[in-house]
Amino acid sequence: MLQGCNRYLKWVGLDKCRKAILGGPTLAGLPGGIVGDLQRLYPIRTNFEYPLRQLTPVVERDSYVCQPVVTPGDRKALRAGFMRLHCDAVGLAEEDLTDDEKRFVVGAKLDAFLSQPDAKILVLDSEEVLGGCLIGSRSVEAVCKLLKEHYKPSFTTAVNGKSSPSSALPWTLMQKYDAIMAYSSVSELFFTRLTESLFKLMSLALGGPNSACLIVERDACIMRQCLTTPPMKFREVHRGERFGVLAYDEEEDEEEEDMEQS
């Protein structure tokens, strides 16, 4: 019975959820009907708790603590935790990722940010368990250069033996923004004030940039919806085969508001 519930709820609630219509809730966010009734009774909160083999009380986490990552020891621990967050966000197990994806997401992606002198790292911890991580830097050109060097053709879909131009990340477009960020978290933090507060703190730490961009995996559909739903300010500016780019530009938003008012 438990095995059947595991497979059904994971498939419907996480693996096969789709972008909501007109900004409505997704199956993973606020399901209804029999799926919703089962999930509200089912003691599963993240993708890492599958499969459930026995019924145990769910221990509620009292709070998350937001703190900066400064010491070399904390940065080393971040690497192991970031992989876990990435897998939870995209709904995949670590063994389902290719070696190139692992090296890019946890190796090259983190190194590109951590190698910058102005890099800021904020994490959300609960009982010494990493729940979320946001990294930011104003050295956009330097970060993009390092990411581009490690971006593999295997991340794209081949068309007539060549990589599709639409599959590559828009490096030139990304360099026009004041800051660049990398974000991942457990799914239970999506659409919460904690996520909103985390990005506000990062903006303060970076000196209040007017614009910023963020690379997001194509499979992280719930995270993408979270970051593009108000009060979050991001909009999707590029969608590739494997990775997309979200961005916000306060000056452009102000111009659009002025045009609407006029």
C-alpha positions in Angstrom: 0.0 0.0 0.0 2.8 2.4 1.0 4.7 1.6 -2.2 1.7 2.4 -4.3 1.1 5.7 -2.6 4.8 6.6 -2.9 4.8 6.1 -6.7 1.4 7.7 -7.3 1.9 10.8 -5.2 5.5 11.4 -6.4 4.4 11.0 -10.0 1.3 13.3 -9.8 2.5 15.8 -7.2 6.1 16.3 -8.2 7.3 14.6 -11.4 4.5 15.5 -13.7 3.3 18.9 -12.4 3.0 21.5 -15.0 3.0 25.3 -15.2 -0.2 26.7 -13.7 -2.8 28.3 -15.9 -3.1 32.1 -15.3 -0.9 31.9 -12.3 -3.1 29.4 -10.4 -1.7 26.7 -8.0 0.1 23.7 -9.3 -0.4 20.1 -8.2 2.8 20.3 -6.1 1.8 23.6 -4.6 -1.9 23.3 -3.7 -3.4 20.1 -5.1 -7.1 19.3 -4.9 -9.4 16.3 -5.1 -8.2 12.9 -4.0 -4.5 13.8 -4.7 -4.7 16.8 -2.4 -6.5 14.8 0.3 -3.8 12.1 0.2 -0.9 14.5 0.2 -2.3 16.5 3.1 -2.4 13.3 5.1 0.9 11.9 3.7 4.0 12.7 5.8 6.1 13.8 2.9 7.6 17.3 2.6 10.5 17.0 0.1 11.5 14.8 -2.7 14.3 13.3 -0.5 11.7 11.6 1.8 10.6 9.2 -0.9 10.2 6.3 -0.7 8.4 6.1 2.7 8.9 2.7 4.2 7.2 3.1 7.5 4.9 5.6 9.2 6.7 7.9 11.5 5.7 11.2 13.1 6.6 14.2 11.1 8.9 16.5 13.1 8.0 20.1 12.4 10.9 22.5 11.9 10.6 25.4 14.2 12.4 27.9 12.0 15.0 28.6 9.4 18.0 30.7 10.2 19.5 32.9 7.4 23.2 33.4 7.7 26.2 34.3 5.4 28.8 31.7 4.4 32.2 33.1 5.1 34.7 30.5 6.3 36.4 27.9 4.0 34.9 25.1 6.0 31.4 26.4 5.4 32.1 26.8 1.7 33.3 23.2 1.5 30.1 22.0 3.2 28.0 24.1 0.8 29.1 22.0 -2.2 27.6 18.8 -0.8 24.4 20.6 0.3 24.0 22.5 -3.1 23.8 19.2 -5.0 21.0 18.0 -2.7 19.1 21.3 -3.1 19.5 21.1 -6.9 18.2 17.6 -7.1 15.2 18.5 -4.9 14.4 21.6 -7.0 14.4 19.6 -10.3 12.8 16.5 -8.8 15.6 14.1 -9.7 17.9 11.8 -7.8 21.6 12.5 -7.9 22.2 9.3 -9.8 19.9 10.5 -12.6 22.2 13.5 -13.4 24.9 13.0 -16.0 28.6 13.6 -15.1 28.6 16.8 -17.2 25.6 18.1 -15.3 27.1 17.4 -11.9 30.4 19.1 -12.9 28.5 22.2 -14.2 25.9 22.6 -11.5 28.0 21.9 -8.4 31.5 22.4 -9.8 31.7 25.1 -12.4 28.6 27.0 -11.3 29.8 27.3 -7.7 33.4 28.0 -8.6 32.4 30.7 -11.0 30.8 32.6 -8.2 33.1 31.7 -5.3 36.2 32.8 -7.3 34.8 36.4 -7.3 36.1 38.7 -4.5 32.7 40.3 -4.2 30.7 37.1 -4.0 28.0 37.0 -1.4 26.5 33.7 -0.1 23.4 33.5 2.0 21.9 30.2 3.3 18.8 29.1 5.1 19.5 26.4 7.7 17.2 24.4 9.9 18.6 22.2 12.6 22.0 22.2 10.7 20.3 21.0 7.5 20.7 23.2 4.5 17.3 24.4 3.2 18.2 27.1 0.7 21.1 28.9 -0.8 21.5 32.2 -2.8 24.8 33.3 -4.2 25.3 36.7 -5.9 28.0 38.8 -7.5 28.3 42.0 -9.4 31.2 40.6 -11.5 28.7 39.5 -14.1 31.2 39.4 -17.0 33.7 37.3 -15.1 31.1 34.8 -13.9 29.6 34.4 -17.4 33.1 33.9 -18.8 33.8 31.0 -16.4 30.4 29.5 -16.9 30.8 29.6 -20.7 34.1 27.8 -20.5 32.4 24.8 -18.8 29.1 24.8 -20.7 29.1 21.5 -22.5 27.5 20.8 -25.9 25.8 17.8 -24.3 23.5 20.3 -22.5 21.9 21.2 -25.8 19.8 19.3 -28.4 21.6 18.6 -31.7 19.9 19.6 -34.9 21.4 18.0 -38.0 24.5 17.2 -36.1 24.9 20.7 -34.7 23.8 22.3 -31.5 20.7 24.5 -31.8 21.5 28.2 -31.4 18.4 28.6 -29.2 19.8 26.0 -26.8 22.9 28.0 -25.8 22.7 30.5 -22.9 22.5 34.2 -24.0 25.9 35.2 -22.5 25.9 38.7 -24.1 22.3 39.4 -22.8 23.2 38.3 -19.3 26.2 40.7 -19.1 24.0 43.8 -19.4 22.6 43.2 -15.9 24.2 44.7 -12.7 24.4 41.4 -10.9 24.1 37.7 -11.4 22.8 35.1 -9.0 22.5 31.3 -8.4 19.6 30.0 -6.3 18.3 26.6 -5.1 16.2 25.5 -2.2 14.0 22.7 -0.9 10.6 22.8 -2.5 8.8 23.6 0.8 10.3 27.1 0.8 8.9 28.1 -2.6 6.2 30.7 -2.4 7.1 31.7 1.1 8.2 35.0 2.7 11.5 33.3 3.5 12.4 33.2 -0.1 11.3 36.7 -0.7 13.3 37.9 2.3 16.4 36.0 1.2 16.4 37.8 -2.1 15.9 41.2 -0.4 18.9 40.5 1.9 21.0 39.6 -1.1 20.0 42.8 -2.8 21.2 44.7 0.2 24.4 42.7 0.4 25.2 43.6 -3.2 24.5 47.3 -2.7 21.0 47.4 -4.3 21.5 46.6 -8.0 18.9 47.9 -10.3 18.9 44.6 -12.3 20.0 41.0 -11.9 19.8 37.7 -13.8 19.7 34.1 -12.7 20.3 30.8 -14.5 17.5 28.3 -13.8 17.3 24.6 -14.9 14.5 23.9 -17.4 13.2 21.1 -15.2 12.9 23.3 -12.1 9.4 24.4 -13.2 8.1 25.1 -9.7 11.1 27.2 -8.8 10.7 29.2 -12.0 7.1 29.8 -11.2 8.0 30.9 -7.7 10.5 33.5 -8.8 8.3 34.9 -11.5 5.2 35.2 -9.3 4.7 38.5 -7.4 6.0 39.8 -5.1 9.1 38.3 -6.7 10.3 40.5 -9.5 11.9 38.1 -12.0 10.7 37.5 -15.5 11.7 34.8 -18.0 14.0 36.3 -20.6 15.4 33.1 -22.1 14.3 29.5 -22.2 16.7 26.9 -23.7 16.6 23.1 -24.0 18.3 22.6 -20.6 18.7 26.0 -18.9 16.8 29.2 -18.9 17.5 32.8 -17.6 15.3 34.8 -15.3 16.0 38.5 -14.8 14.6 41.7 -13.4 15.3 45.3 -14.4 13.8 48.0 -12.1 14.4 50.8 -14.7 12.5 48.9 -17.4 9.7 48.1 -15.0 9.4 51.8 -14.1 9.3 52.7 -17.8 6.5 50.2 -18.4 4.5 51.6 -15.5 4.9 55.2 -16.8 3.7 54.1 -20.3 0.7 52.3 -18.8 -0.2 55.4 -16.7 0.2 57.7 -19.7 
